[in-house]
């Protein structure tokens, strides 16, 4: 069963706008990761945030983590057509389990 | 380029045939994983190997077997393929939770 669930399932925006997608999970975690998948390709790791961190930045990406709400958000600022992809969150368990569990993903379309 | 290499990229099997999907990584990672990705289902873990010499079942192991041949290689075998195993298969590796997971480009398998 999925640990993390992304929301929304699909998002369509114009180039230059910001895109925000969310991830909720059920049990406590060691860390949470975000991945991008372009159509027909493998997943690419974007950013990892640990359970004791609240916010992390990488270029145009900003990830927040709220462990009290068991949720995370990924913000892509000033989006580009090349950001069109599916985005997945992955979590692993704090009970000694490091096995990543993925959500179903958010499909982002950025219109030029 | 360093990373995870999967072979083959595409395969069509008849029901009942067997085949082995190969995966190799050159990053000296201890952990390796096999996932399948189906539309609307996200990625589901089939088997994983936390370290050389160990393998464990994931969420959907039925109909599959794995072999961790050495630290670099982790193969997935379908003994008697079924149409329900039509999917895209991804191999991934990691060094526990330090830097995220590196994925291969996938094997698109069709069972007719």
Interface residues (C-beta under 8 A of the other chain):
Chain A: X1 X2 X30 X31 X33 X35 X40 X41 X42 X43 X44 X45 X48 X88 X90 X92 X98 X99 X100 X101 X102 X103 X104 X105
Chain B: X4 X31 X33 X35 X40 X41 X42 X43 X44 X45 X48 X50 X58 X59 X90 X92 X94 X96 X97 X99 X100 X101 X102 X103 X104 X105 X106
